[in-house]
Structure formats: structure tokens, C-alpha cells
């Protein structure tokens, strides 16, 4: 009987993987043709193949598989986000990035959380949980956008670094609030202490695992596993996450920190052989793409059309509060303390607009839905609407706004003027 149940679970996982990958590949190609962010198509596809319409894939039948995919997927993407950060450039804008990705996340969660609690008539802690889930931005969406247009390096590194850091901070804050909502107990001092311990332990685990494993695949004498560099990158994610979790730390902070070390290994005088480096890049990009497919398709399957039709208007109002009230406050407060960066008002306007929501909020929302947290239908509806609106409205207008505000690199700006 037990072996039969295991066989069914295995077949279920294989079925999920097959359906999502086939769907993702096809829609990824379509997105290239019609110039629409692929995650929007993944979301729509998830709705279509989910219980709401065709019922080809129902995640409620596979809760364990769902949690595994969402947890690993979000962890791996955070690892990749950490690798994108250039610590040398980051040093010039560290105050702004630090404020945006910590205080900024808290401000955004509070502003949106209070409004959401009022609009949806939710308990304040559930409202704050909703605010925390959508408070972080998305490096997986921002990085492809910035690859298409040459934004000034200072702004680019600030926004990308913020998105990577605030994903980790947003995930930690969401986890802490989720624990409070589920237990019904709240102590400000205890919650802050747990949050601090979670972040510090995660940071320590990430540094330890990240440095050790990157040395083991380097060209140094100790780099005996250099030929397994791509596989070791996946091991880095799982090992950092689990080590942090065992000692009650944040697995998300751990994988992000490990990615930060991997992406800046030259600062630690660590080098990879060219073949190992190239194979690792191709491997991790492929895994990251697959993770994005899974997270957004699965989020789509979890969208409750009945709840969405019921909450669409207050959900849009919540998104507008996030975009036009919370985000401007966050940017103005965070940059006010960074005199060294010498931000212009146009720089700040651009940073206010570029805050697409994506992978980590989607993954956290999926976990909340699978746990049937009180108010999960509302949270899921708002997250879906936030991703949809910010990607369609903000991602599609980034280039035009950058040109209008004059924040493009000079060569890019001249090229656009010649074309015009």
C-alpha cells in the first residue's frame, strides 16, 4: 500500500514537471515574438490549465510537491539575484540600497498593510502579511529589462541590488508575520529578536557555505571539484538553505548571501576555469528559467476566479496604493539619507516607477495558499493583480520613461535620438 502511494506521488511530480515545462517552453517562445514579459503568459496559462478552467493541473492534490517546487524555486532565484550584484558599484550607493531594501520594505508593508486591512476588513496582522508579501521587487524581471536598455550604472546597480536584497528581507518579514498570523500571538520585542536572529544566522550560513563551495570548485589547489561546478551551484542553494533552517535562520537570506559571494568571487581572489565558469552560467540560467516557469504557472493554477471577481476592485486599489503612495514614500525616505550618491529628482522619479513585483511574492503567496492561511484568497488575488499590473504597466514603459527623464547612458541616449 505504501509503495503504491509513493508511486502515485512520484508520477504526480513527473506529471507536474512535464506539464509546466512544456507550457513554459512554448509560451517563452511566444513572449519573444510578441514582446510581452513571459511571466504574464505563464500566469494566464496557469489559470487556463488550473481548476478554474481546464483542470489539467490541480495543485491541491499535490501539496508536498507544490511546497517543494515553490521553496526550492524561490531559493534558487534568490541565489541568482545575489550573483547579479557588483559589490564594488554597490559600495558607492550602499546607504540608498540598505535603506530601500530594509526600511523601505517595512514602510511599504505597513502602508499597504493598513490600507488593505481597511479595504478588505482584515485583521491588522493579516493586512501587514499581505503588505509584506508584495513589498519586494523582482530581480528576475528587472534584469532582463535592463539588458535591453542601458540605464546609468549607478541607478541600475541600485535598483537591481535593492530588488535582490529586498526579496530576502521581504521573504523573512513575510515568514515572521505568517508565524504570528498562524499562532495568533504577537510580541514586538520577541518578533524583532526572532527576525534579527533569522537574518544573522542566514547571513552566517550563506557566507560559510558560499565561500567553502566556491573555493572547492576554483582553480586553487583545494578546488578538487572544479569539474562539477554547475552541480555544486545547486548544492550551494540546498546546503545554505538547510543549514540556516536547522539553526533557526532564514534560508532565503542564506542562499542570497551565498549568491553574493559567488558573483563577487574575484574580490576574494577566487577564480574559475573558463570551461567551468561557462558551463555553470548556462546551467544556472536554465535552472533559474525553469524555476520561474514553475512559480508563475503554479501561481496561476491557484488563482481563484470567484475570489478574483469578488475582490478585483479593492485589489487594484491596493496595487495603486503600492505604486503611487507607498513606493514614492519609500524612495524619498531611503534616498534622503544618502548625500554621497547625489541623486537628482529625475533619478528618484525613475526609481519610484521601476518596482515590478514577481517571483518571491508569487512563491510566498503559493505557500500561503497551500497552508490555507486565514485570508489566503484575498492575499492570492492581490498578489496576482500586483504582478499583472506592475509588469504590464511598469515594465512596458521603463524604456520610454528612462528616455524622458534622461537617465539613459549617453551612448544609448544618442542612439535613440538618431533613430527618432
Secondary structure, 3 states (H helix, E strand, C coil): CHHHHHHHHHHHHHHHHHHHHHHHHHHHHHHHHHCCCHHHHHHHHHHHHCCCCCCCCCHHHCHHHHHHHHHHHHHHHHHHHHHCCCHHHHHHHHHHHHHHHCHHHHHHHHHHHHHHHHHHCCCHHHHHHHHHHCCCCCHHHHHHHHHHCCECHHHHHHHHHHHHHHHHHHHHHHHHHHHHHHHCCCCHHHHHHHHHHHHHHHHHHHHHHHHHHHHHCCCCCCCCCHHHHHHHHHHHHHHHHHHHHHCCCCHHHHHHHHHHHHHCHHHHCCCCCHHHHHHHHHHHHHHHHHHHHHHHHHHHHCCCHHHHHHHHHHHHHHHHHHHHHHHHHHHHHHHHCCCCCCCCHHHHHHHHHCCCCCHHHHHHHHHHHHHCCCCHHHHHHHHHHHHHHHHHHHHHHHHHHHHHHCCECHHHHHHHHHHC
